[in-house]
């Protein structure tokens, strides 16, 4: 049986944010890119749909038009509910390195736009194409992938961007590190008059009844206005919580939403579609991110921010970093010792970018996994403007590399001095 498939300079597995980002940068650099996606677009993903200025910066670098006229919902910052009956407003900071606005767009639409941009840049998109495992040479180096239809596609370098399931990484022997945090996100869409809100919302206290007079639930909640008459509403929970893996997450979501004002519309009769859930692999929880011809990016590498559960921006950035190293390897001649050095530098680049910051996030996640600690911090820390601004910058990982204020100095210093995750 002839199993010969396609050949390319690079095979990218998964056309989500990490895979499409890498494919765009690689194709723009002149490499022949084969982008394999197991589903057919448009397809749904469980996500909050909210994008911070970190992600906005990456989308601009990819050449995407993120204007409201192009269908993107802009937002001004975060509205935080914590410890008092009225919220805190935290605008996105005005920085040199990042734009001062965030975005909301449904993942079904967002991922399709990114994949389309990759094709426009010159990548070859094959969908649906389910990758079942790596193709190895005699030295156990990854030289391609095998798909469900029995074909073997080959390339000198393979980039795994297949999401939190990380099937290719697991098949290649890259197991999850149990000492790294995991989270779960649960969300649904609700018809709501708050759909045109200009702020992302977050709840640092979740109650199963009247706030302050019922049980404090683990985790944090969100509501992101989509602008089409709906809101993406959900909650996140980390494995530092005693409730992780022991509760009905969907019922937890329903119970919390029943405590919100009825006029917001976050009730079962206004829910549009099912309640979805997904794992959040955090803090470099799968390693090595490069070995023997296979790189990992995005959720497949466990690059979700332990502070806030944000994954899209780190997927986009890691796709860019991986592409940079692969371009360097190609320029030195795939298969050469010099090319291998370029590929082997990829994990170090990730550690330099986020190692200390993610370690801080792991500590933070362990603390907020205890409802009492979360409540104490929300009630006694956030009322202080200096603390509030610092927490905002730290959680969203927004600071200028060349510091312009004391918040930049503190965030950069903490990230630099903390041992890498």
Secondary structure, DSSP 8 states (H G I E B T S, - for coil): ---EEEEEEEEEE--SHHHHHHHHHHHHTT--EEEEESS-SS-------EE-HHHHHHHHHTT---SGGGT-EEE-EEEEE-SSSS-EEEE----SSS-S-EEE--HHHHHHHHHHHHHHHT-EEEES--EEEEEE-TT--EEEEEETTS-EEEEEEEEE---TT-HHHHHTT--B-TTS-EEEEEEEEEE-GGGG-SSEEEES-EESSSTTSS-EESSEEEEEE-SSSEEEEEEEEETTSTTTTTS-HHHHHHHHHTTS-GGG--SGGGEEEEEEEEEEEBSS-B--SEETTEEE-GGGGT-B-TTT---HHHHHHHHHHHHHHHHHHHHH-TTSHHHHHHHHTHHHHHHHHHHHHHHHHHHHHHHHTSHHHHHHHHHHTTTSHHHHHHHHHHHHT---SS--SHHHHHHHHHHHHS---
